[in-house]
Structures are given as structure tokens and as C-alpha cells.
Amino acid sequence: MTASPPALLPAPVPPARHLLRARDLADTRYTEPISVDDMARAAGLSRAHFSAEFRRTFGETPHAYLLTRRLERAASLLRATEYSVAAICMEVGWASVGSFTTSFRRCFGVTPTGYRASFPPAKDLARIPGCVLQAYGRPQNRTFREDDAAAPARPSGQFRQPKEDTR
């Protein structure tokens, strides 16, 4: 009687790999109302075991990680846009401007408005002159119909002549 060769089983997945799924969930869907239960479900662990393993692996609780991720994104939006603090608060997943401001102050040591004031306005960061942005940012009185696609291509340097006013 010959023994059959041992079945090849897939290598066990390290536990940290499952935790990365939960962290990726927090990174990509931080604007949604994600709970620790949702993150634990993504990792395939119970809530208690997940929280303990997450903290041991990443050095902070899942809830703290999610809040930090939201605050980092809010800080980025405050630096790069001119959206209102309330709009940014809602954009990054907070439901209350008051709790957002309090959490932001704890993390960065200054209110969101004070943080924004310490950076140049977003419009000053544009490397394109305002007149060029204005000229090229305007819609070109077009109908956007598909019959424009059937028009023959013009050689470079030839432009469509404006239609004459026939009143």
C-alpha cells in the first residue's frame, strides 16, 4: 500500500494581511460612516480580536486610525482648496462641524480656519495666470452634438470662420 503524496495546501495567510484589508477600507472609504465592526468584517475577525490585533500591528486603534485619516484629508483640502470648513467637514465624513473642529484642534493644535490661514490661498498656488485660466476655462458656445464628430478634420492652422449675422 503506497501512501499518496500529501495534498498541497495554500500557504497560510499572515494575520497582518487581513488587517491590511481593513486599513485599505478605511483609507478608501473614509468619507462613509465606517464603523469598527465594518473594518473587523473586512478583516474576517471578531470586533474584539480585530481591535487588539490592529492596535498591536499598527500602533493605534482602528477608530483612531480612521479619525486620523479623515483629519489628514481635511488638512489637505484646507491647504489646497477654498471650500468652506463646513463643506470640508462633511466631505471627509464628519457629521458635526463642532466635533470636527474640536478633533482638528486636538490633532493639529489649531482650528481649521487658523490652519488654513497659515498657508497661502489656493489661488496663489496656481502656476497658470488667471487671465489664461479664465479664457480657456469658458465653454465655447458649442452644441456638443454628435454630428460635430463627423465633420472633416482641418489641417493645423485653419479655424472655423464665425457665421455671419443674417438679420
C-alpha atoms as an extended CHARMM CRD file, in Angstrom:
* protein
*
       167  EXT
         1         1  MET       CA              0.0000000000        0.0000000000        0.0000000000  PROA      1               0.0000000000
         2         2  THR       CA              1.5640000000        3.2330000000       -1.1400000000  PROA      2               0.0000000000
         3         3  ALA       CA              0.7860000000        6.4800000000        0.5070000000  PROA      3               0.0000000000
         4         4  SER       CA             -0.4230000000        9.2050000000       -1.7370000000  PROA      4               0.0000000000
         5         5  PRO       CA              1.6450000000       12.3850000000       -1.7450000000  PROA      5               0.0000000000
         6         6  PRO       CA              0.4620000000       14.9880000000        0.7360000000  PROA      6               0.0000000000
         7         7  ALA       CA             -2.0000000000       17.4310000000       -0.7230000000  PROA      7               0.0000000000
         8         8  LEU       CA             -0.5010000000       20.8230000000       -1.3700000000  PROA      8               0.0000000000
         9         9  LEU       CA             -2.3340000000       23.3340000000        0.7300000000  PROA      9               0.0000000000
        10        10  PRO       CA             -2.0310000000       27.0300000000        0.1010000000  PROA      10              0.0000000000
        11        11  ALA       CA              0.3900000000       28.7430000000        2.4190000000  PROA      11              0.0000000000
        12        12  PRO       CA             -1.3690000000       30.2890000000        5.3900000000  PROA      12              0.0000000000
        13        13  VAL       CA             -2.0350000000       33.9830000000        5.0050000000  PROA      13              0.0000000000
        14        14  PRO       CA             -0.2830000000       36.0530000000        7.6620000000  PROA      14              0.0000000000
        15        15  PRO       CA             -2.7830000000       37.6870000000       10.0360000000  PROA      15              0.0000000000
        16        16  ALA       CA             -1.4370000000       41.1530000000        9.1900000000  PROA      16              0.0000000000
        17        17  ARG       CA             -2.6050000000       40.6300000000        5.5890000000  PROA      17              0.0000000000
        18        18  HSD       CA             -6.2140000000       40.5400000000        6.7560000000  PROA      18              0.0000000000
        19        19  LEU       CA             -5.6250000000       43.7020000000        8.7580000000  PROA      19              0.0000000000
        20        20  LEU       CA             -4.3930000000       45.4370000000        5.6190000000  PROA      20              0.0000000000
        21        21  ARG       CA             -7.8070000000       44.8370000000        4.0450000000  PROA      21              0.0000000000
        22        22  ALA       CA             -9.4290000000       46.6820000000        6.9300000000  PROA      22              0.0000000000
        23        23  ARG       CA             -6.8960000000       49.5100000000        6.7450000000  PROA      23              0.0000000000
        24        24  ASP       CA             -7.4300000000       49.7800000000        2.9930000000  PROA      24              0.0000000000
        25        25  LEU       CA            -11.1640000000       50.0030000000        3.6270000000  PROA      25              0.0000000000
        26        26  ALA       CA            -10.5750000000       52.9270000000        6.0000000000  PROA      26              0.0000000000
        27        27  ASP       CA             -8.2140000000       54.5930000000        3.5070000000  PROA      27              0.0000000000
        28        28  THR       CA            -10.5360000000       54.3620000000        0.5310000000  PROA      28              0.0000000000
        29        29  ARG       CA            -13.9390000000       54.8450000000        2.1460000000  PROA      29              0.0000000000
        30        30  TYR       CA            -13.1550000000       57.2970000000        4.9440000000  PROA      30              0.0000000000
        31        31  THR       CA            -15.9200000000       59.6230000000        3.7350000000  PROA      31              0.0000000000
        32        32  GLU       CA            -18.5480000000       56.9930000000        4.5200000000  PROA      32              0.0000000000
        33        33  PRO       CA            -19.8170000000       56.1650000000        8.0140000000  PROA      33              0.0000000000
        34        34  ILE       CA            -17.4770000000       53.2060000000        8.5840000000  PROA      34              0.0000000000
        35        35  SER       CA            -17.5640000000       51.5040000000       11.9840000000  PROA      35              0.0000000000
        36        36  VAL       CA            -15.0270000000       49.2750000000       13.6800000000  PROA      36              0.0000000000
        37        37  ASP       CA            -17.4670000000       46.4290000000       13.0330000000  PROA      37              0.0000000000
        38        38  ASP       CA            -17.2410000000       47.1010000000        9.2860000000  PROA      38              0.0000000000
        39        39  MET       CA            -13.4550000000       47.0760000000        9.4390000000  PROA      39              0.0000000000
        40        40  ALA       CA            -13.4670000000       43.8600000000       11.5010000000  PROA      40              0.0000000000
        41        41  ARG       CA            -15.7940000000       42.2600000000        8.9590000000  PROA      41              0.0000000000
        42        42  ALA       CA            -13.4070000000       43.2300000000        6.1490000000  PROA      42              0.0000000000
        43        43  ALA       CA            -10.5720000000       41.5690000000        8.0490000000  PROA      43              0.0000000000
        44        44  GLY       CA            -12.6690000000       38.5000000000        8.8070000000  PROA      44              0.0000000000
        45        45  LEU       CA            -12.1640000000       38.8060000000       12.5710000000  PROA      45              0.0000000000
        46        46  SER       CA            -14.3590000000       39.4350000000       15.5870000000  PROA      46              0.0000000000
        47        47  ARG       CA            -14.5190000000       43.0400000000       16.7520000000  PROA      47              0.0000000000
        48        48  ALA       CA            -12.5240000000       42.4380000000       19.9490000000  PROA      48              0.0000000000
        49        49  HSD       CA             -9.8310000000       40.3270000000       18.2840000000  PROA      49              0.0000000000
        50        50  PHE       CA             -9.6250000000       42.7450000000       15.3630000000  PROA      50              0.0000000000
        51        51  SER       CA             -9.1850000000       45.8010000000       17.6060000000  PROA      51              0.0000000000
        52        52  ALA       CA             -6.4330000000       44.1200000000       19.6250000000  PROA      52              0.0000000000
        53        53  GLU       CA             -4.5900000000       42.8650000000       16.5160000000  PROA      53              0.0000000000
        54        54  PHE       CA             -4.9490000000       46.1840000000       14.6990000000  PROA      54              0.0000000000
        55        55  ARG       CA             -3.5050000000       48.0870000000       17.6430000000  PROA      55              0.0000000000
        56        56  ARG       CA             -0.6610000000       45.6080000000       18.0480000000  PROA      56              0.0000000000
        57        57  THR       CA              0.1860000000       45.7380000000       14.3410000000  PROA      57              0.0000000000
        58        58  PHE       CA             -0.2880000000       49.4230000000       13.5080000000  PROA      58              0.0000000000
        59        59  GLY       CA              0.2100000000       51.0820000000       16.8860000000  PROA      59              0.0000000000
        60        60  GLU       CA             -3.2280000000       52.7060000000       17.1600000000  PROA      60              0.0000000000
        61        61  THR       CA             -6.8420000000       51.6380000000       17.4570000000  PROA      61              0.0000000000
        62        62  PRO       CA             -8.9350000000       51.2270000000       14.3030000000  PROA      62              0.0000000000
        63        63  HSD       CA            -11.1530000000       54.1450000000       15.3220000000  PROA      63              0.0000000000
        64        64  ALA       CA             -8.1430000000       56.4220000000       15.9350000000  PROA      64              0.0000000000
        65        65  TYR       CA             -6.6910000000       55.3970000000       12.5550000000  PROA      65              0.0000000000
        66        66  LEU       CA             -9.9190000000       56.2830000000       10.7650000000  PROA      66              0.0000000000
        67        67  LEU       CA            -10.1910000000       59.6540000000       12.5150000000  PROA      67              0.0000000000
        68        68  THR       CA             -6.5610000000       60.4440000000       11.7490000000  PROA      68              0.0000000000
        69        69  ARG       CA             -7.0940000000       59.5700000000        8.0900000000  PROA      69              0.0000000000
        70        70  ARG       CA            -10.1050000000       61.8970000000        7.9330000000  PROA      70              0.0000000000
        71        71  LEU       CA             -8.1890000000       64.7250000000        9.6120000000  PROA      71              0.0000000000
        72        72  GLU       CA             -5.2310000000       64.3120000000        7.2360000000  PROA      72              0.0000000000
        73        73  ARG       CA             -7.5530000000       64.5960000000        4.2560000000  PROA      73              0.0000000000
        74        74  ALA       CA             -9.2770000000       67.6230000000        5.7830000000  PROA      74              0.0000000000
        75        75  ALA       CA             -5.9020000000       69.3150000000        6.2920000000  PROA      75              0.0000000000
        76        76  SER       CA             -5.0350000000       68.6440000000        2.6550000000  PROA      76              0.0000000000
        77        77  LEU       CA             -8.3360000000       70.1500000000        1.4800000000  PROA      77              0.0000000000
        78        78  LEU       CA             -7.8430000000       73.1860000000        3.7180000000  PROA      78              0.0000000000
        79        79  ARG       CA             -4.4240000000       73.7940000000        2.1660000000  PROA      79              0.0000000000
        80        80  ALA       CA             -5.3570000000       73.1830000000       -1.4600000000  PROA      80              0.0000000000
        81        81  THR       CA             -8.9330000000       74.4240000000       -1.8360000000  PROA      81              0.0000000000
        82        82  GLU       CA            -11.1040000000       77.3130000000       -0.8140000000  PROA      82              0.0000000000
        83        83  TYR       CA            -14.0550000000       75.1640000000        0.2770000000  PROA      83              0.0000000000
        84        84  SER       CA            -15.7360000000       76.2300000000        3.4860000000  PROA      84              0.0000000000
        85        85  VAL       CA            -14.8050000000       74.4620000000        6.6990000000  PROA      85              0.0000000000
        86        86  ALA       CA            -18.3430000000       73.0600000000        6.9030000000  PROA      86              0.0000000000
        87        87  ALA       CA            -18.1070000000       71.6370000000        3.3630000000  PROA      87              0.0000000000
        88        88  ILE       CA            -14.7450000000       70.0300000000        4.1320000000  PROA      88              0.0000000000
        89        89  CYS       CA            -16.1400000000       68.6530000000        7.3810000000  PROA      89              0.0000000000
        90        90  MET       CA            -18.9410000000       66.8890000000        5.5130000000  PROA      90              0.0000000000
        91        91  GLU       CA            -16.6330000000       65.8460000000        2.6630000000  PROA      91              0.0000000000
        92        92  VAL       CA            -14.3140000000       63.8970000000        4.9560000000  PROA      92              0.0000000000
        93        93  GLY       CA            -17.0720000000       62.0690000000        6.8040000000  PROA      93              0.0000000000
        94        94  TRP       CA            -17.8590000000       64.1680000000        9.8730000000  PROA      94              0.0000000000
        95        95  ALA       CA            -21.4840000000       64.8650000000       10.7140000000  PROA      95              0.0000000000
        96        96  SER       CA            -20.8780000000       67.8100000000       13.0550000000  PROA      96              0.0000000000
        97        97  VAL       CA            -18.7360000000       70.8830000000       12.4430000000  PROA      97              0.0000000000
        98        98  GLY       CA            -18.2620000000       71.2880000000       16.2050000000  PROA      98              0.0000000000
        99        99  SER       CA            -16.8370000000       67.8080000000       16.7480000000  PROA      99              0.0000000000
       100       100  PHE       CA            -14.7280000000       68.1820000000       13.5930000000  PROA      100             0.0000000000
       101       101  THR       CA            -13.2540000000       71.4710000000       14.8390000000  PROA      101             0.0000000000
       102       102  THR       CA            -12.5490000000       70.0120000000       18.2810000000  PROA      102             0.0000000000
       103       103  SER       CA            -10.8430000000       66.9260000000       16.8280000000  PROA      103             0.0000000000
       104       104  PHE       CA             -8.8910000000       69.0290000000       14.3540000000  PROA      104             0.0000000000
       105       105  ARG       CA             -7.6340000000       71.3040000000       17.1390000000  PROA      105             0.0000000000
       106       106  ARG       CA             -6.5620000000       68.2910000000       19.2300000000  PROA      106             0.0000000000
       107       107  CYS       CA             -4.6390000000       66.8310000000       16.3090000000  PROA      107             0.0000000000
       108       108  PHE       CA             -3.0660000000       69.9580000000       14.7680000000  PROA      108             0.0000000000
       109       109  GLY       CA             -3.1050000000       72.3730000000       17.7190000000  PROA      109             0.0000000000
       110       110  VAL       CA             -5.0900000000       74.9930000000       15.8040000000  PROA      110             0.0000000000
       111       111  THR       CA             -8.6260000000       75.3530000000       14.4470000000  PROA      111             0.0000000000
       112       112  PRO       CA             -9.3120000000       74.5350000000       10.7850000000  PROA      112             0.0000000000
       113       113  THR       CA             -9.6670000000       78.2530000000       10.0000000000  PROA      113             0.0000000000
       114       114  GLY       CA             -6.3660000000       79.0240000000       11.7300000000  PROA      114             0.0000000000
       115       115  TYR       CA             -4.7030000000       76.1510000000        9.9060000000  PROA      115             0.0000000000
       116       116  ARG       CA             -5.8850000000       77.4690000000        6.5530000000  PROA      116             0.0000000000
       117       117  ALA       CA             -4.6970000000       80.9980000000        7.4160000000  PROA      117             0.0000000000
       118       118  SER       CA             -1.1520000000       79.6740000000        7.9290000000  PROA      118             0.0000000000
       119       119  PHE       CA             -0.9630000000       78.6230000000        4.2580000000  PROA      119             0.0000000000
       120       120  PRO       CA             -1.1690000000       80.7860000000        1.1360000000  PROA      120             0.0000000000
       121       121  PRO       CA             -4.5660000000       80.8560000000       -0.5710000000  PROA      121             0.0000000000
       122       122  ALA       CA             -5.1120000000       78.0430000000       -3.0660000000  PROA      122             0.0000000000
       123       123  LYS       CA             -5.4070000000       80.5140000000       -5.9430000000  PROA      123             0.0000000000
       124       124  ASP       CA             -1.8360000000       81.6830000000       -5.2490000000  PROA      124             0.0000000000
       125       125  LEU       CA             -0.5910000000       78.1430000000       -5.8590000000  PROA      125             0.0000000000
       126       126  ALA       CA             -1.8390000000       78.1100000000       -9.4630000000  PROA      126             0.0000000000
       127       127  ARG       CA              1.0650000000       78.3140000000      -11.8780000000  PROA      127             0.0000000000
       128       128  ILE       CA             -1.1450000000       79.4630000000      -14.7320000000  PROA      128             0.0000000000
       129       129  PRO       CA             -2.0230000000       83.1750000000      -14.9630000000  PROA      129             0.0000000000
       130       130  GLY       CA             -5.6170000000       83.9550000000      -14.0460000000  PROA      130             0.0000000000
       131       131  CYS       CA             -6.3750000000       85.5380000000      -17.4310000000  PROA      131             0.0000000000
       132       132  VAL       CA             -5.3530000000       82.3020000000      -19.1780000000  PROA      132             0.0000000000
       133       133  LEU       CA             -7.4200000000       80.1880000000      -16.7910000000  PROA      133             0.0000000000
       134       134  GLN       CA            -10.3860000000       82.4450000000      -17.4190000000  PROA      134             0.0000000000
       135       135  ALA       CA            -10.0340000000       82.4280000000      -21.2030000000  PROA      135             0.0000000000
       136       136  TYR       CA             -9.5570000000       78.6810000000      -21.5490000000  PROA      136             0.0000000000
       137       137  GLY       CA            -11.9600000000       77.7320000000      -18.7920000000  PROA      137             0.0000000000
       138       138  ARG       CA            -15.0070000000       79.1730000000      -20.5220000000  PROA      138             0.0000000000
       139       139  PRO       CA            -17.2830000000       76.9450000000      -22.5640000000  PROA      139             0.0000000000
       140       140  GLN       CA            -17.0650000000       77.5280000000      -26.2970000000  PROA      140             0.0000000000
       141       141  ASN       CA            -20.6980000000       78.0590000000      -27.4550000000  PROA      141             0.0000000000
       142       142  ARG       CA            -20.9600000000       74.5680000000      -28.7880000000  PROA      142             0.0000000000
       143       143  THR       CA            -23.9130000000       72.2810000000      -29.0450000000  PROA      143             0.0000000000
       144       144  PHE       CA            -21.9230000000       69.1180000000      -28.2570000000  PROA      144             0.0000000000
       145       145  ARG       CA            -23.8720000000       67.1990000000      -30.8490000000  PROA      145             0.0000000000
       146       146  GLU       CA            -22.5230000000       64.0490000000      -32.3520000000  PROA      146             0.0000000000
       147       147  ASP       CA            -22.6800000000       65.4660000000      -35.8700000000  PROA      147             0.0000000000
       148       148  ASP       CA            -19.6260000000       67.5810000000      -34.9930000000  PROA      148             0.0000000000
       149       149  ALA       CA            -17.6110000000       64.3630000000      -34.8170000000  PROA      149             0.0000000000
       150       150  ALA       CA            -18.4660000000       63.6190000000      -38.4530000000  PROA      150             0.0000000000
       151       151  ALA       CA            -17.0460000000       66.9580000000      -39.6470000000  PROA      151             0.0000000000
       152       152  PRO       CA            -13.7900000000       66.5690000000      -41.5850000000  PROA      152             0.0000000000
       153       153  ALA       CA            -10.6180000000       67.3280000000      -39.6730000000  PROA      153             0.0000000000
       154       154  ARG       CA             -8.9840000000       70.6360000000      -40.5340000000  PROA      154             0.0000000000
       155       155  PRO       CA             -5.2760000000       70.9390000000      -41.0980000000  PROA      155             0.0000000000
       156       156  SER       CA             -3.4020000000       72.7120000000      -38.3520000000  PROA      156             0.0000000000
       157       157  GLY       CA             -3.7150000000       76.4820000000      -38.5540000000  PROA      157             0.0000000000
       158       158  GLN       CA             -7.1960000000       76.5480000000      -40.1170000000  PROA      158             0.0000000000
       159       159  PHE       CA            -10.0110000000       77.6580000000      -37.9100000000  PROA      159             0.0000000000
       160       160  ARG       CA            -13.7470000000       77.6560000000      -38.4020000000  PROA      160             0.0000000000
       161       161  GLN       CA            -14.9430000000       81.0440000000      -39.5800000000  PROA      161             0.0000000000
       162       162  PRO       CA            -17.6940000000       82.5860000000      -37.4690000000  PROA      162             0.0000000000
       163       163  LYS       CA            -21.1140000000       82.5710000000      -39.0660000000  PROA      163             0.0000000000
       164       164  GLU       CA            -22.2700000000       85.9260000000      -40.3510000000  PROA      164             0.0000000000
       165       165  ASP       CA            -25.2350000000       87.5510000000      -38.7250000000  PROA      165             0.0000000000
       166       166  THR       CA            -28.0800000000       87.3980000000      -41.2570000000  PROA      166             0.0000000000
       167       167  ARG       CA            -30.7610000000       89.5090000000      -39.6480000000  PROA      167             0.0000000000
